[in-house]
Amino acid sequence: AIEHAKNLGLLHGVTTNPSILSKSTHPAEFILEELLNYFSGPLAVQVTLTAADDMVEQGKDLFDFSSRIVVKVPVT
């Protein structure tokens, strides 16, 4: 779907789904790097930890991984 949108010139950014990433046989870092190399827009990635302090640290780590990452925080 990402490739199709990119080929149509419609792709600006991509959002990930943490449950789908967790089912992958590849580490999340590998997937994120592959996505970042595939297109030039923002990549939204949701934190997976549940404690507030841990979520903040994970969010900082994601942003340090790439400034193109937009950190998603669940607020339920």
C-alpha positions, 0 to 999 in steps of 0.5 A: 500500500505504501509503494502504491501511494508513493508511485501515485505521488500521494504519499506524504507520511506513514504511520505505524501500528505497534501491534503489527510491528510487534508481530514482525520477525524483524526488529522494530529498528530495522523496520523503522530504518527501512521505512525512513529510507523508502520515503522522505516524509514524516513517520508516525510511531507509537510508544509501546510502554505504559508507564508515563516516565517510560513513555517519555524516554521511549519517545525521546529514543524514537526522536533520537533515532530520526527527527522525522519520527513523529511520536504517537502517545496513547492517551486512553 
